[in-house]
Amino acid sequence: MNYNIFVINLKRCVKKKEKMRLRLSGINFSIIEGVDGRNLNIEKLKKVNNMILKEWKDPWSGRNMTWGEVGCTLSHCSIYEKCLNENI
Protein backbone atom coordinates (compact mmCIF):
# COMPACT_ATOMS: atom_id res chain seq x y z
CA MET A 1 0.00 0.00 0.00
CA ASN A 2 1.24 3.50 -0.82
CA TYR A 3 0.94 6.09 1.96
CA ASN A 4 1.57 9.83 1.96
CA ILE A 5 3.16 10.98 5.19
CA PHE A 6 2.98 14.62 6.21
CA VAL A 7 4.86 16.14 9.11
CA ILE A 8 3.55 19.47 10.38
CA ASN A 9 6.29 21.64 11.78
CA LEU A 10 6.35 25.24 12.96
CA LYS A 11 8.96 27.43 11.29
CA ARG A 12 10.42 28.36 14.70
CA CYS A 13 10.91 24.69 15.69
CA VAL A 14 14.06 23.92 13.71
CA LYS A 15 15.37 21.29 16.17
CA LYS A 16 12.07 19.38 16.10
CA LYS A 17 12.16 19.32 12.29
CA GLU A 18 15.67 17.87 12.28
CA LYS A 19 14.66 15.32 14.92
CA MET A 20 11.78 14.15 12.70
CA ARG A 21 14.05 13.96 9.66
CA LEU A 22 16.36 11.65 11.60
CA ARG A 23 13.46 9.63 12.98
CA LEU A 24 11.91 9.15 9.53
CA SER A 25 15.20 8.50 7.75
CA GLY A 26 14.63 6.19 4.79
CA ILE A 27 10.91 6.96 4.63
CA ASN A 28 9.36 9.23 2.02
CA PHE A 29 7.56 12.13 3.74
CA SER A 30 6.72 15.81 3.27
CA ILE A 31 7.26 18.55 5.81
CA ILE A 32 4.41 21.06 5.90
CA GLU A 33 4.96 24.41 7.58
CA GLY A 34 2.40 24.71 10.35
CA VAL A 35 0.33 27.76 11.21
CA ASP A 36 1.81 29.24 14.38
CA GLY A 37 -0.90 30.18 16.86
CA ARG A 38 1.46 32.75 18.41
CA ASN A 39 1.17 34.78 15.21
CA LEU A 40 -2.62 34.63 14.90
CA ASN A 41 -5.28 37.17 15.77
CA ILE A 42 -8.86 37.87 14.75
CA GLU A 43 -7.83 40.15 11.86
CA LYS A 44 -5.56 37.46 10.37
CA LEU A 45 -8.33 34.88 10.61
CA LYS A 46 -10.74 37.20 8.82
CA LYS A 47 -8.22 37.59 5.97
CA VAL A 48 -8.27 33.83 5.36
CA ASN A 49 -12.06 33.73 5.72
CA ASN A 50 -12.08 31.95 9.09
CA MET A 51 -13.41 32.81 12.51
CA ILE A 52 -13.56 31.33 15.98
CA LEU A 53 -16.94 30.31 17.34
CA LYS A 54 -16.79 32.23 20.63
CA GLU A 55 -19.60 30.16 22.14
CA TRP A 56 -17.62 26.92 21.75
CA LYS A 57 -16.23 25.48 24.98
CA ASP A 58 -13.95 22.48 25.40
CA PRO A 59 -16.20 19.75 26.85
CA TRP A 60 -13.52 18.61 29.33
CA SER A 61 -12.12 21.89 30.61
CA GLY A 62 -14.93 24.32 29.80
CA ARG A 63 -12.45 26.79 28.28
CA ASN A 64 -12.46 28.46 24.89
CA MET A 65 -10.16 27.33 22.08
CA THR A 66 -6.54 28.50 22.37
CA TRP A 67 -4.63 30.20 19.54
CA GLY A 68 -2.36 27.15 19.40
CA GLU A 69 -5.36 24.92 18.78
CA VAL A 70 -6.57 27.28 16.05
CA GLY A 71 -3.13 27.13 14.39
CA CYS A 72 -3.10 23.35 14.67
CA THR A 73 -6.55 23.12 13.06
CA LEU A 74 -5.55 25.42 10.20
CA SER A 75 -2.35 23.40 9.68
CA HIS A 76 -4.33 20.17 9.31
CA CYS A 77 -6.82 21.90 7.00
CA SER A 78 -3.94 22.89 4.71
CA ILE A 79 -3.00 19.22 4.40
CA TYR A 80 -6.60 18.25 3.61
CA GLU A 81 -6.66 20.97 0.96
CA LYS A 82 -3.39 19.66 -0.51
CA CYS A 83 -4.81 16.15 -0.65
CA LEU A 84 -7.95 17.36 -2.42
CA ASN A 85 -6.05 19.56 -4.89
CA GLU A 86 -3.52 16.85 -5.71
CA ASN A 87 -6.01 13.95 -5.66
CA ILE A 88 -4.08 12.18 -2.89
N, C-alpha and C positions, 0 to 999 in steps of 0.2 A: 504494500500500500504506500502511496506517495503522500507525505504530509508537508504542509507549509508551517514552519515554525517562526513565530514573531516574538522578539524580545523588545519590550517597551523599556526605554531608558531615558531618564531626564538628562538634559544637556549638562547640567552641573554635576552629575554623578559619574565622572570619568572612571574612577576606580571600580565602581560596580560594573560598568560596561566591560572593562578589561577582564574582570573576574568571570563574567558570563562568557566572554570569548574563550577563555581558558577552559571553562567548564564544558562548553559545547564544541570543543576542538574536534574536528573530523565530522561534524554534523552541519548540514546546510541550513542556515537560518538567516533571517533579516532582522536588523536592529531598526526599530522605529523610534524616532524622537518623541518622547511623551510630552504632554501638556503639563507644565509646571503650575500647580495650584497657587504657589507663592506669587506668580505673576498675573493672576486673574483678578478681575473685578467685574462689577455689573456692566460697565460700559463695554469692556472687551467681549463679554458674553453676547451683548446685544449686537455687536458687529458681526458675529458669526451666527446670528439668528438663533440664539439659545437663551434660556432664562432658567432661574432656579425657582421651583415651586416652594414659596416661603411657608406654606402650610404643612409641607411634608416634615414628618418627624421620624427619626430612627425608631423602629419598634422596640428595640432593646434598651436604648439609653434615653429616648425621649428628646434627643437633641436634633438640631437642624443639620443639614449636610455641611461638611467642611469644604474649604476651597481645594484641599488635597483630593477629596473624593470627587469633586467636580472635574478636576484635571484628569484623574484616573478614568472617569467615565468618558470624557472627551477623547482620551488616548485610545481607549478600546473602540470607540465609535470610528476613529480614523482607520483602524485596521478593518473593521467591518466594511467601511466604504471602499477601501483598497480591494478587498475580496470581491465585492460586487462589481467594481469597475474593471477588474482584471479577470473576472469569471473564475475565481479560485474557489 
